[in-house]
Amino acid sequence: MRLLRDIPKRLLGFKFLRRTMSVAVLAAMDGAALLFGLLGAMRLLTGAGDGRTISLVPLLVGAWVVVCAAFRLYDRAPVRRNPGALIGASACWAGLTLVGAAVYPESGLTLSGVLVSALLAFFCAGALRFFFEWGVARVYRRGLGQTPVLVVGGEPDRARVLRTMGRAGGAYVLAGEVGLEGGTVDLAAMRAALDTTEARIVVLAGAERLPDDELLELLRSMRLRGVPLRVAPGALALMRGRTILSESMGMPLLEVRYPQLDNSQRALKRALDVVISLAGILLLWPLFFLVALAVRLDSPGPALFRQKRVGADGKTFVCLMLRTMRADAEVLQEELEAMNEARGPIFKIKRDPRVTRVGGFLRRWSLDELPQLVNVLKGEMSLVGPRPLPVRDFLRMEEAHKRRLGAVPGMTGYWQISGRSDLSFEDMVRLDLYYIENWSLSFDLKIILKTLGAVLRREGAY
């Protein structure tokens, strides 16, 4: 009986089998979702099935699965959970199907039928994927299929990795830790830890501080054991940019390349900013009025707070916010510098005495940032990007940190869906640089949707 109980655990321990099963189940669910969308659209629009369309169902379902694969919806969990990718896949499938219908009018596909099918398929696939991820999480919570990880590094670096693993949860579980004694890796202790814990992945934090010969010895040891080594880069490593080996000068050199958006991508991002910010201003102006009135009644001073902040390439602009502090808050900040709880150049106090009663409510629900829709409409900010910092913080930043200014600042950013004010300055820089390096329109949509969840849960807002 015990052997039978161990069979699922052993099967899920094979990563290839686990990945294959995951992809197969997701593809089947997506196919079922599109089939539901096609049949539902025919029922809603015509009341009966069209024989021509029904004969094309296998082709349409196959195209849908291929488009989902192109949008990486069958990739590993952190990638496939991107809701923006599912939106993009639905829109892309609808566009391709309409092009096919125009080329082959005998198909019987209509504009309304394709759009309704895509919409129904999107909601059905989203619901099925939600239950799939919920089921996967339940399996992991039971300790099945998890990959044991050994974390190696100095105490602060290990703590950073463990915080990230704790927030992410899922397929990886901490099997053990190995410190860096005197700034070096104790290979004997690490080998003993691998033997004891049976860890299948080693995560090395703070690799940039290790001597080259020790790092090479570690790599050799892991290669001989067949254990993958993953390096968690520090903020400094990310600031150096993408490193590419080049021999153009007759010697191996590390070439630094800077991320950039091409003109078409910039145009798409700007169009999204204009449409959403304009719609937000038109729809939310009654809320602006009511909140501004509450701010004025709660404490003396203007309802709007204008502060100079530093945006892309170090350019300053006036950032608009609803006032959440006393009118003389900036003057009082000099007296409160000694109470600063944030590490690095930024200033944060969890229970800031300058925050008003209404201001505390606005901050918890992030309503104080809504006027920044005007900054977005003017092009000074974007919906998504690195958060703009006050001039005071900018002047205290190191030059290396200023690489986060390589993108237009945003109302929300990758750091806001990863912990917000609970994160350190180094973590914020690291996440901003990751966003800049890996920007895509679907990434922006994912951040926007996850920001709504973070706001509703009031995570890290103070």
Buried (B, 14 or more C-beta within 10 A) or exposed (E): EEEEEEEEEEEBBEEEEBEEBBBEBBBEBBBBBBBBBBBBBBEEBEEEEBEEBEEBBEEBBEBBBBBBBEBBBBBEBEBBBBBBBBBBBBBBBBEBBBEBBEEEEEBBBBEEBBBBBBBBBBBBBBEBBEEBBEEBBEBBEEEBBBBBBBBBBBEEBBBBBBBBBEEEEBBBBBBBBBBBEEEEBBBEEBBEBBEEBEBBBBBBBBBEBBEEEBBEBBBEBBEEEEBEBEBBBBBBBBBBBEEEEEEEEEEEEEEEEEBEBEEEEEEEBBEBBBEBBEEBBEEBEEEBEEBBEBBBEBBEBEBBBEBEBBBBEEEEBEBBBBBBBBBEBBEEBEEBEEBBEBEBBBBBBEEBEBBBEBBBBBBEEBBBBBBBBBBBBEEBBBBBBBBBBBEBBBEBBEEEBBBBBBBBBBBBBBBBBBBBBBBBBBBBBBBBBBBBBEBBBBBBBBBBBBBEEBBEEEBBBB
